[in-house]
Amino acid sequence: MMMESSSSSSSSFSSHDHHHRDRDGGGGRQHLIWSRVSLPPGSVVPPRRSGAASVVVRGKLYMFGGYGGGTGRLDDFYSYSFDSDAGWERVEVNPESPRPGCRENNGVVIGDCSRMYLFGGYNGSTWLNDLWMFDIDTRSWTCMQESTTTTTTTTTSAAAGGMILAGGGGLGVGVGAMAVGGERDDDLVDAVVSNSGIAIAGGGGGVGGMGGGSGTPSAGPSRRFGYVSVVHDNKFVLFGGFDGSRWLNDMFEFDLGTKTWMRIEARGTLPSMRSCPAWAKDDRYVYIHGGYDGVERKADFFACDLSTYTWTELPCKGSAPSPRYFHSCCIHGSKLYTYGGYNGSDRLADMLAYDFETNHWSEVDCTNGERPSGRSSLVAQVYENSLYIFGGYNGSTVLNDFYKFRLRPVNVPPPSLVADMQRLMLREELSDITFLVEGREVHANRALLAIRSDYFEALLFGGMCESVTTIADVGERRTPIELRDISHGVFSKVLEYLYTDTISHLTWEMGMSLLIASEQFMLDRLKALCEDRLRREISAANVIGVFIASHRHNARGLKEIALEYILRNLSDKMVAEGLHDLKSEPDLLVEIITRSATSQMAGMWADSATDHLGGSEWSER
């Protein structure tokens, strides 16, 4: 079946701390209850749909588009309030703003507390790769990228024993929406897909030659639907999907600060090509289960560490879900739940839970109460202690019923330390030290700075502290400590790191400036974060500057990466011209010449040794 939802509804759920475990006494069944959601008088009811995109934010379930059966693809936009009597409402959109067109099988994810992002999908005739942002406060859509056409790329994996079709943008029309009597004949679509002559590569547990979780600048992903999407560290991250002619397992990120795409070179055990898996995200990982590759439905289960883009296949002990796609999954407490989907013959109504502590699947008894029919392509979101589902497709009818399933209470609030520290950083009345940077006062907490940085400990409590005046010394008036040779913006980022141990919206230019500041303030982890950010964007245009800066500021890892890039690309005109900039650093020029000569001599020695020992005959022994 092709034109079902990718379970995009499960693309963004509330974060959960898996160290707070909610044990149910082992692998036995959990007995929980379904009920139909009652709507207040006067509440609108969204029309029937499957494959809608959804997300929960600020106590509301937002739902966009989908497939309406006989009405085709939709572009309507609804919200449901969990905490008021408003029920369902049509979202009022600023009439002066543009808006995305009709589509299904796309995902919508929340970037922060006021912005949601929507990518691609299928509009009934064309697969899409446009990117939209909706601002909840202004109720306005912004098109961040129009749909574009990209070229097909392939990557060979020796380990997989075949060709991995990674990326690609062929706008194939051999597979499309098929409607019979206003509904889609899923079995017919499956037959067309399976016998369409489309080559599906075998294996695919990884992409050869990739590593380190790095990336390369890109025009962006091809048109597609049925992908996985999340927002993490101010980046929109996308994996896999179907582009109309092939199934994919490529991975991209869109930096929401710089508005640029990067193709991710993921590492670890990469999932094979697929579309329409179920997925859910916590603070650090995105989890995906199942999917479809044009030949078979999947039952495998993976986690991707979003800080390193490293994939791991998770064990499936216990009563694991059967192969399926177009299902939903969500995280609640210490468990990940899957519900529904399509196995090639039936729409399913089962629920299974994965315990992150025991790596064990178990069945959830969801037969109690007013049970919904089996379905796929449903909206499924968690709010507080309940799973809410809306609509979907039961094999004959597109639905618009609305249910909730009471999950086991957890009552563990999400972690708030980072948010609390961010608020502390902004609360002048709670500060006890003031800095003067570029003529502007910056307030901070001396104890926190001292415990986080040896530099500030020496400045505020050590040999330099005689010159420091605090609030206790002069009542309500403090003499600011002037910091020279650093901009206000860079120092603000240093404080953000000291308070939260993270850096948001780190651009290339800021990364270079922070690299310098990290050495000044003796912050090794911040330096490493900057090195990691910069290495992912090294190019012929900037590699010489990176080489010089990393040398001057003792960023050895980044320097080595830049040097290797230069040696590999000495024939590049831009790199060669950049060597003139090394006149101010002749030692670096000597280092390049020495390393280049050493590499050439090693190659000559290897060729000579091979000839002396009998060439290929020796290598085969």
Secondary structure, 3 states (H helix, E strand, C coil): CCCCCCCHHHCCCCCCCCCCCCCCCCCCCEEEEEEECCCCCCCECCCCCECCEEEEECCEEEEEEEECHHHCEEEEEEEEECCCCCCEEECCCCCCCCCCCCEECCEEEECCCCEEEEEEEECCCCEEEEEEEEECCCCEEEEEECCCCCCCCCEEECCCCEEECCCCCCCCCCCCCCEECCEECHHHHHHHHHCCCCCCCCCCCCCCCCCCCEEEEECCCCCCECCEEEEECCEEEEEEEECCCCEEEEEEEEECCCCEEEEEECEECCCCCEECCEEEECCCEEEEEEEECCCCEEEEEEEEECCCCEEEECCCEECCCCCCECCEEEEECCEEEEECCECCCCECCCEEEEECCCCEEEEEEEEEECCCCCCECCEEEEECCEEEEEEEECCCCEEEEEEEEECCCCCCCCCCHHHHHHHHHHCHHHCCEEEEECCEEEEECHHHHHHHCHHHHHHHHCCCHHHCCCCCCCCCCCCCEECCCCCHHHHHHHHHHHHHCCCCCCCHHHHHHHHHHHHHCCCHHHHHHHHHHHHCCCCCCCHHHHHHHHHHCCCHHHHHHHHHHHHHCCCCHHHHHHHHHHHHCHHHHHHHHHHHHHHHHHHHHHHHHHHHCCCHHHHCC
